[in-house]
Amino acid sequence: MDFQVSEEMSVRLAMIDEFMAREVIPLEGELLHGDPDELAEAVAAAQAKVKQMGLWAPNHPVEFGGLGLSMVDHGLFAEAVGRSPLGMSVFGTQAPDAGNIEILHKYGTPEQKDRWLRPLVDGEIRSCFSMTEPETAGSNPVLLETTAVVDGDDYVINGQKWFTSSADGAAFAIVMAVTDPDAPPHRRASMIIVPTDADGFNLVRNVSVMGHVGSGHASHGEVIYQSCRVPRSNLLGGEGDGFVIAQDRLGPGRIHHCMRWLGIAARAFDMMCERANQRVIGNDGSRLADRQVIQHWAAELDAEIRGARLQVLHAAWVIDQHGAKAARDEISAIKFVVANTMLKAVDTAIQVHGALGVTDDTILAYWYRHERAARIYDGADEVHKTSLGRRLLRRYAGDQAG
Ligand SMILES: Cc1cc2nc3c(=O)[nH]c(=O)nc-3n(C[C@H](O)[C@H](O)[C@H](O)COP(=O)(O)OP(=O)(O)OC[C@H]3O[C@@H](n4cnc5c(N)ncnc54)[C@H](O)[C@@H]3O)c2cc1C
């Protein structure tokens, strides 16, 4: 196992760190208190600089201008830009577009790539991913009820979705819908590209999350598909391939999420330690950093973050060496380990900041609101623990495949 970072990648990471500190983190005031339109302008200006620096979306496929990064390097990149909620957008790797780019690249027809993938990679349009429904359990998507019925040369889609993140302002959605209700459970559904200006695509609201309705990319849409008609040529992959494609979208994507979360954890840790060193707490001028309880928190958190980081890098290394399938256990484990480590880091940093921690004068409360969901999306903690635990225990029953 070798996590040695190449010289080329070290230079890139140094450039990213410097750019994040100088150009991106200062925009957080605008994110927390400013006007969304002005923020969008500032983000666009920062994106233009990132493109000039040759660092735009390095995770993209090489033929679309990406850098062909290994999974380990891809993770290191996500960690560096994860230090600010604006980093992913500024560097062109934000969800849900990053996952949609992967599946369009792998399954899209030449026409679909020309129409949707190319402008998405260039940052000219945004997209969304529309699978979860309010009335069926997202943790078991074989239950989903949205249908896509063939009518002549078209599919006619009916159903209700929510948490179609970033639907507001997106050019298209990739929708998961049942195309063959009689097929075996994992062959019932397909993925279909639906332009958001198609008749019957109704974004009925941005769902308020932790007190914030949000807008544009930072929003979670409820969408009603009402006899929404799209050509059959908008099918992504084959009919019935929905679950296969969903799996492709989620596997390596988790490295991306987990390393982004480690970027959050690292910055929360830095903020905690800086605050502990500044805040005078004793009559004798002693500081929070002089208190043993804070020292223990720092030591425990540092050890947890390092452990989580090694676990993710190891999972990324297994993917690089042996493919995503071989890393199934590692991927399940990092999803729940890192989500909890990141949330603990944010919570502890808030505690050390006292009242300041719950204000919007720092970025911590933003993360507290927005990152709680990490334990729910892309497979809730319990789902990953169940599938990993089941595989582990089966091996002890003599079933080495798990
Ligand atoms: C911020 C955010 C962004 C999202 N973005 C998108 C998006 O862009 N597109 C999209 O399609 N969806 C998106 N989702 C939806 C997400 O994928 C689902 O919320 C997730 O799959 C869980 O489904 P559910 O909410 O229906 O919860 P349920 O399936 O109802 O599960 C509820 C809870 O039950 C427990 N549970 C579930 N299964 C088991 C089990 N087998 N054993 C024990 N306990 C279990 C877990 O604690 C789980 O949290 C997003 C969600 C959030 C919060």
The ligand as an SDF file (V2000), in Angstrom:
LIG
                    3D

 53 58  0  0  0  0  0  0  0  0999 V2000
  -29.8220   16.6750    1.8490 C   0  0  0  0  0  0  0  0  0  0  0  0
  -30.3530   15.5190    1.0380 C   0  0  0  0  0  0  0  0  0  0  0  0
  -30.0990   15.4890   -0.3360 C   0  0  0  0  0  0  0  0  0  0  0  0
  -30.6400   14.4660   -1.1140 C   0  0  0  0  0  0  0  0  0  0  0  0
  -30.4620   14.5070   -2.4780 N   0  0  0  0  0  0  0  0  0  0  0  0
  -31.0960   13.5920   -3.2430 C   0  0  0  0  0  0  0  0  0  0  0  0
  -31.0520   13.6980   -4.6760 C   0  0  0  0  0  0  0  0  0  0  0  0
  -30.4070   14.6000   -5.2560 O   0  0  0  0  0  0  0  0  0  0  0  0
  -31.7930   12.8150   -5.4150 N   0  0  0  0  0  0  0  0  0  0  0  0
  -32.5270   11.8240   -4.8410 C   0  0  0  0  0  0  0  0  0  0  0  0
  -33.1510   11.0670   -5.5510 O   0  0  0  0  0  0  0  0  0  0  0  0
  -32.5660   11.6890   -3.4860 N   0  0  0  0  0  0  0  0  0  0  0  0
  -31.8840   12.5580   -2.6860 C   0  0  0  0  0  0  0  0  0  0  0  0
  -31.9700   12.4670   -1.3110 N   0  0  0  0  0  0  0  0  0  0  0  0
  -32.7990   11.4330   -0.7110 C   0  0  0  0  0  0  0  0  0  0  0  0
  -32.0030   10.3250   -0.0580 C   0  0  0  0  0  0  0  0  0  0  0  0
  -31.3820    9.5180   -1.0230 O   0  0  0  0  0  0  0  0  0  0  0  0
  -32.9760    9.5410    0.8490 C   0  0  0  0  0  0  0  0  0  0  0  0
  -33.3780   10.4110    1.9030 O   0  0  0  0  0  0  0  0  0  0  0  0
  -32.3870    8.2710    1.4090 C   0  0  0  0  0  0  0  0  0  0  0  0
  -32.2330    7.3080    0.3940 O   0  0  0  0  0  0  0  0  0  0  0  0
  -33.2720    7.6780    2.5450 C   0  0  0  0  0  0  0  0  0  0  0  0
  -34.5870    7.4980    2.0780 O   0  0  0  0  0  0  0  0  0  0  0  0
  -35.8190    8.0900    2.9370 P   0  0  0  0  0  0  0  0  0  0  0  0
  -35.5580    9.5170    3.2300 O   0  0  0  0  0  0  0  0  0  0  0  0
  -37.0440    7.7580    2.1910 O   0  0  0  0  0  0  0  0  0  0  0  0
  -35.7590    7.3370    4.3280 O   0  0  0  0  0  0  0  0  0  0  0  0
  -36.3540    5.8780    4.6550 P   0  0  0  0  0  0  0  0  0  0  0  0
  -35.9820    4.9150    3.5800 O   0  0  0  0  0  0  0  0  0  0  0  0
  -37.7820    6.0290    4.9960 O   0  0  0  0  0  0  0  0  0  0  0  0
  -35.5210    5.4980    5.9510 O   0  0  0  0  0  0  0  0  0  0  0  0
  -35.6810    6.2390    7.1700 C   0  0  0  0  0  0  0  0  0  0  0  0
  -34.6780    5.7680    8.1910 C   0  0  0  0  0  0  0  0  0  0  0  0
  -34.9190    4.4220    8.4720 O   0  0  0  0  0  0  0  0  0  0  0  0
  -33.7280    3.7530    8.8150 C   0  0  0  0  0  0  0  0  0  0  0  0
  -33.5860    2.5960    7.9200 N   0  0  0  0  0  0  0  0  0  0  0  0
  -33.7830    2.5460    6.5920 C   0  0  0  0  0  0  0  0  0  0  0  0
  -33.5600    1.2990    6.1300 N   0  0  0  0  0  0  0  0  0  0  0  0
  -33.2260    0.5410    7.1770 C   0  0  0  0  0  0  0  0  0  0  0  0
  -32.8650   -0.8220    7.3700 C   0  0  0  0  0  0  0  0  0  0  0  0
  -32.7870   -1.6670    6.3090 N   0  0  0  0  0  0  0  0  0  0  0  0
  -32.5750   -1.2550    8.6090 N   0  0  0  0  0  0  0  0  0  0  0  0
  -32.6240   -0.4100    9.6640 C   0  0  0  0  0  0  0  0  0  0  0  0
  -32.9490    0.8970    9.5530 N   0  0  0  0  0  0  0  0  0  0  0  0
  -33.2410    1.3670    8.3440 C   0  0  0  0  0  0  0  0  0  0  0  0
  -32.5860    4.7640    8.6160 C   0  0  0  0  0  0  0  0  0  0  0  0
  -32.2560    5.3120    9.8710 O   0  0  0  0  0  0  0  0  0  0  0  0
  -33.2220    5.8110    7.7410 C   0  0  0  0  0  0  0  0  0  0  0  0
  -32.6320    7.0960    7.9530 O   0  0  0  0  0  0  0  0  0  0  0  0
  -31.4040   13.4510   -0.5080 C   0  0  0  0  0  0  0  0  0  0  0  0
  -31.6190   13.4760    0.8810 C   0  0  0  0  0  0  0  0  0  0  0  0
  -31.1230   14.4810    1.6520 C   0  0  0  0  0  0  0  0  0  0  0  0
  -31.4230   14.5090    3.1220 C   0  0  0  0  0  0  0  0  0  0  0  0
  1  2  1  0
  2  3  1  0
  2 52  2  0
  3  4  2  0
  4  5  1  0
  4 50  1  0
  5  6  2  0
  6  7  1  0
  6 13  1  0
  7  8  2  0
  7  9  1  0
  9 10  1  0
 10 11  2  0
 10 12  1  0
 12 13  2  0
 13 14  1  0
 14 15  1  0
 14 50  1  0
 15 16  1  0
 16 17  1  0
 16 18  1  0
 18 19  1  0
 18 20  1  0
 20 21  1  0
 20 22  1  0
 22 23  1  0
 23 24  1  0
 24 25  2  0
 24 26  1  0
 24 27  1  0
 27 28  1  0
 28 29  2  0
 28 30  1  0
 28 31  1  0
 31 32  1  0
 32 33  1  0
 33 34  1  0
 33 48  1  0
 34 35  1  0
 35 36  1  0
 35 46  1  0
 36 37  1  0
 36 45  1  0
 37 38  2  0
 38 39  1  0
 39 40  1  0
 39 45  2  0
 40 41  1  0
 40 42  2  0
 42 43  1  0
 43 44  2  0
 44 45  1  0
 46 47  1  0
 46 48  1  0
 48 49  1  0
 50 51  2  0
 51 52  1  0
 52 53  1  0
M  END
$$$$
